Amino acid sequence: MNKQCHEVDYKIGGAELQVVEIELDPNETVIAEAGAMICMD
């Protein structure tokens, strides 16, 4: 299986509580630490 890696589209926002917003392309996945995800849209 050949998996290609490419640049991840992300944006860091917030001042007191920083948040990373990640934009996924079709068929992309993200793995987060348990309890770290606060929102999914």
C-alpha positions in Angstrom: 0.0 0.0 0.0 1.4 3.4 -1.1 0.4 6.2 1.2 1.3 9.7 0.0 1.9 12.4 2.6 1.2 16.1 1.9 0.8 19.3 3.8 -2.0 19.5 6.3 -4.4 22.5 6.1 -4.6 24.0 9.6 -5.2 27.3 11.4 -4.4 28.1 15.0 -6.7 30.6 16.7 -7.5 32.0 20.1 -5.6 33.9 22.7 -6.5 32.5 26.1 -7.6 29.1 24.9 -5.8 28.2 21.7 -7.6 26.0 19.1 -6.3 24.2 16.0 -8.8 24.1 13.1 -7.9 21.3 10.6 -9.5 21.1 7.1 -9.6 17.6 5.8 -9.8 16.6 2.2 -12.1 13.7 1.2 -10.9 10.3 2.7 -8.4 12.1 5.1 -8.5 11.3 8.8 -7.2 12.9 12.0 -6.3 11.2 15.2 -6.6 13.3 18.4 -5.5 12.5 22.0 -8.3 11.2 24.2 -10.3 14.1 25.6 -8.5 16.7 23.4 -11.2 17.2 20.8 -13.7 19.9 21.7 -15.7 20.2 18.5 -16.3 18.4 15.2 -18.3 19.9 12.3 
